[in-house]
Amino acid sequence: MTGRRAATLRRFLVRAALAIAGLYLLAVGAACTFQRSMVYLPDPKPVAPDPSGPKVQVVNLTTPDGERLVAWFLPPAPGKPVLLYFGGNGEGLNWQTDNLRQIARAGVGTLDVAYRGYSGSTGHPTEAGLHTDAEAAYAWLTARYKPQDIVISGHSLGAAVAVRLASEHPARALALEAPFTSALDMGELEFPWAPVRLLMWDRFESDRRIGEVRMPVLIVHGDQDEVIPFAQGQALFALANQPKAFVRVPGGHHDDLPSHGFYDDLWRFLGIAPAAAAGSTT
């Protein structure tokens, strides 16, 4: 190879490397800029309770930073607990329609909160904002019920919201459906090529918070979960304090745990109603 050809090849390789590096930085920059639109999938349209379902009350909560949240409230029967429920990143209030029937049949109450930006609530979701929403919901509920009558519950992203709230406030129990260890771990799964731990804003580090929870903990996870790996539920369970229980749901996916008997597992864990096991408890 002549000196001229070698120099031409070097220039080509340098330009190619710079182009690849530029494309990589562009991709990382785009992922960083639009990361919250990938974490949160809100439908802002208001929704109404199913008129054929349990008679829930639509309540409005005001957060300390001035947002107005919509929540559905089903009062508990005398002597039964009330759930404080936080949904996943794409869940609106109408996702709870079928679950409300199971909850009502047991006489249990629930307060289901639409995060800021979801189902008619004002604002835009962030980790700090969702924590503020959870605080407002807890304050509303504890103004009416004792902490020992409240079960903090969450699904998917809502499990992280629930873990943080339970790490800072008392309640009867913490019940988690398909939780992750942290949003950082999920981000690395989705974007293994990106420096997620350097760039992610909303980290939802349940693995750092769960050890601060001082109440019974139930974790239920489907072993066919296609969104959050089953192993993350196991890892979070290992970090939780006793008393605790883990239910593996054979064939359970990410969004179908209530149809696999999640509420039967929860009632049994709380000791409020006998039920057949929906999964294998470990």
C-alpha positions in Angstrom: 0.0 0.0 0.0 1.4 3.4 -1.0 1.7 6.2 1.4 -1.1 8.1 -0.4 -3.4 5.1 -0.2 -2.6 4.6 3.5 -3.3 8.3 4.3 -6.6 8.1 2.4 -7.6 5.0 4.3 -6.7 6.6 7.6 -8.8 9.7 6.7 -11.7 7.4 5.8 -11.5 5.5 9.1 -11.3 8.7 11.1 -14.3 10.1 9.3 -16.2 6.9 9.8 -15.4 6.8 13.5 -16.5 10.4 13.9 -19.7 9.7 12.1 -20.5 6.7 14.3 -19.6 8.7 17.4 -21.8 11.5 16.2 -24.8 9.1 15.6 -24.2 7.6 19.0 -24.2 11.0 20.8 -27.3 12.0 18.8 -29.1 8.8 19.9 -28.0 9.3 23.5 -29.1 12.9 23.4 -32.5 12.0 22.0 -33.0 9.3 24.6 -32.0 11.7 27.4 -34.2 14.6 26.1 -37.3 12.5 25.6 -36.8 10.0 28.5 -39.9 11.1 30.5 -42.1 10.5 27.4 -40.8 6.9 27.5 -41.3 6.4 31.3 -44.8 7.9 31.6 -47.6 7.1 29.2 -50.5 9.2 30.5 -54.0 9.5 29.0 -55.1 12.9 30.2 -58.7 12.5 29.4 -61.1 12.3 32.4 -62.9 9.0 32.8 -66.1 8.2 34.7 -66.7 5.1 36.9 -68.6 2.2 35.4 -72.3 2.8 36.4 -72.8 -1.0 36.5 -69.9 -1.5 38.9 -69.4 -0.7 42.6 -70.6 2.7 43.7 -67.4 4.7 43.9 -67.1 8.3 44.9 -65.1 10.7 42.6 -63.0 12.9 44.9 -60.6 15.7 44.1 -57.3 16.1 46.0 -55.1 19.2 46.0 -51.3 18.6 46.2 -49.0 20.9 48.1 -47.6 22.3 44.8 -51.1 23.2 43.6 -52.0 20.3 41.3 -55.6 18.9 41.3 -55.8 15.1 41.3 -58.8 12.9 40.5 -59.3 9.8 42.6 -61.9 7.1 43.0 -62.9 6.1 46.5 -64.7 3.0 47.5 -65.5 3.1 51.3 -64.7 -0.2 53.2 -67.2 -2.2 55.1 -67.0 -1.9 58.9 -63.9 -3.7 60.2 -62.3 -4.0 56.7 -59.1 -2.3 55.5 -58.8 0.2 52.7 -56.3 0.0 49.9 -54.3 3.0 48.8 -53.5 2.0 45.2 -51.0 3.4 42.7 -51.1 2.2 39.1 -48.5 1.6 36.4 -47.1 4.1 34.0 -49.8 3.6 31.4 -52.8 3.1 33.8 -55.7 5.4 34.0 -58.5 5.1 36.6 -60.6 3.0 34.2 -58.0 0.2 34.4 -59.3 -0.6 37.9 -62.9 -1.2 36.8 -62.7 -5.0 37.0 -60.5 -5.0 40.1 -63.0 -2.8 41.9 -65.6 -5.6 41.7 -63.2 -8.0 43.4 -62.3 -5.5 46.1 -65.9 -4.6 46.7 -66.9 -8.3 47.0 -64.5 -8.6 49.9 -65.9 -5.5 51.6 -62.5 -3.9 51.3 -62.2 -0.2 50.4 -59.8 1.5 48.0 -58.6 5.0 47.0 -57.3 4.8 43.5 -55.3 7.9 42.5 -54.8 9.3 39.1 -51.3 10.8 39.0 -50.7 14.3 37.7 -51.4 14.3 34.0 -53.5 11.1 34.1 -57.3 10.7 33.9 -58.2 14.4 34.3 -55.6 15.3 36.9 -53.6 18.4 36.2 -49.8 18.7 35.7 -47.1 16.6 34.2 -45.6 13.4 35.7 -42.2 13.2 37.2 -40.8 11.1 40.0 -40.9 14.0 42.5 -44.4 14.8 41.3 -45.7 11.3 41.8 -44.3 11.2 45.3 -46.1 14.4 46.0 -49.3 12.9 44.6 -48.9 9.9 46.9 -48.3 12.1 49.9 -51.5 14.0 49.1 -53.5 10.8 48.8 -52.1 9.4 52.0 -52.9 12.6 53.8 -56.5 12.5 52.5 -57.0 8.9 53.6 -55.3 9.2 57.0 -57.7 12.1 57.8 -60.5 9.5 57.6 -58.8 6.2 58.6 -56.1 5.0 60.9 -52.8 4.0 59.4 -53.3 0.4 60.7 -56.4 0.2 58.5 -54.6 1.3 55.3 -52.8 -1.1 52.9 -50.4 0.7 50.5 -50.5 -1.1 47.2 -49.0 -0.5 43.8 -48.5 -2.2 40.4 -45.4 -1.9 38.2 -44.3 1.8 38.4 -46.9 2.3 41.1 -45.1 -0.3 43.2 -42.1 2.0 43.3 -44.4 4.9 44.3 -45.9 2.6 47.0 -42.5 1.5 48.3 -41.3 5.1 48.8 -44.5 6.1 50.6 -44.4 3.0 52.8 -40.7 3.8 53.7 -41.8 7.2 55.1 -45.2 6.5 56.6 -46.9 3.8 58.7 -49.6 1.5 57.3 -51.0 -2.0 57.9 -49.1 -3.6 55.0 -47.4 -3.0 51.6 -48.6 -5.1 48.7 -46.7 -5.0 45.4 -47.7 -6.4 42.0 -44.9 -7.0 39.5 -42.4 -4.5 41.0 -39.0 -3.6 39.6 -35.8 -3.0 41.6 -35.3 0.4 40.2 -36.0 2.4 37.0 -32.3 2.5 36.5 -32.2 -1.3 36.2 -35.1 -1.2 33.8 -33.5 1.5 31.8 -30.3 -0.5 31.4 -32.4 -3.5 30.2 -34.1 -1.3 27.6 -31.1 0.7 26.5 -27.9 -1.3 27.2 -26.0 0.9 24.9 -26.7 4.1 26.8 -25.0 5.5 30.0 -28.3 5.2 31.8 -27.0 5.7 35.3 -25.4 9.0 34.3 -28.4 10.4 32.5 -31.6 9.1 34.0 -33.6 11.7 35.9 -36.4 9.7 37.5 -34.7 6.7 39.2 -37.4 5.1 41.4 -34.8 3.2 43.4 -37.1 0.8 45.3 -34.1 -1.4 46.0 -32.7 1.4 48.2 -36.0 2.1 49.9 -37.5 -1.3 50.6 -35.2 -1.8 53.6 -36.7 1.2 55.3 -40.2 -0.2 55.2 -41.4 -1.4 58.6 -44.6 -3.2 57.9 -45.5 -6.6 56.4 -44.7 -6.8 52.7 -46.4 -8.9 50.0 -44.9 -9.2 46.5 -46.7 -11.0 43.8 -45.0 -11.5 40.4 -45.9 -13.6 37.3 -43.1 -15.9 36.1 -44.0 -15.0 32.5 -43.9 -11.2 33.0 -42.8 -9.8 29.7 -42.2 -6.2 30.9 -40.5 -6.5 34.3 -38.4 -9.6 34.8 -39.6 -12.0 37.4 -36.0 -11.9 38.9 -36.5 -8.3 39.8 -39.4 -9.1 42.0 -37.4 -11.8 43.6 -34.5 -9.4 44.2 -36.7 -6.8 45.7 -38.2 -9.4 48.0 -34.8 -10.5 49.2 -34.1 -6.9 50.3 -37.4 -6.5 52.2 -37.6 -6.9 56.0 -39.7 -9.6 57.7 -42.6 -10.3 57.9 -42.9 -10.8 54.2 -44.3 -13.2 51.6 -43.6 -13.7 47.9 -46.1 -15.3 45.6 -44.9 -16.7 42.2 -47.8 -16.8 39.7 -47.2 -19.6 37.2 -48.0 -18.3 33.8 -48.7 -14.8 35.1 -47.9 -11.9 32.9 -47.4 -8.2 33.7 -51.0 -6.9 33.7 -53.1 -10.0 34.5 -52.2 -10.8 38.1 -55.7 -9.9 39.4 -57.2 -12.5 37.1 -54.7 -15.0 38.5 -55.9 -14.4 42.1 -53.9 -11.5 43.3 -56.7 -10.3 45.6 -57.2 -13.8 47.0 -53.5 -13.8 47.9 -53.7 -10.3 49.4 -56.8 -11.1 51.5 -55.1 -14.3 52.8 -51.9 -12.3 53.6 -54.0 -9.7 55.5 -55.9 -12.5 57.2 -59.3 -11.0 56.3 -60.8 -13.8 54.3 -60.0 -17.4 53.4 -59.2 -18.1 49.8 -57.7 -20.8 47.6 -54.1 -20.1 46.7 -53.5 -18.5 43.3 -49.8 -19.2 43.2 -47.1 -20.9 45.1 -45.9 -19.0 48.1 -42.2 -19.0 48.9 
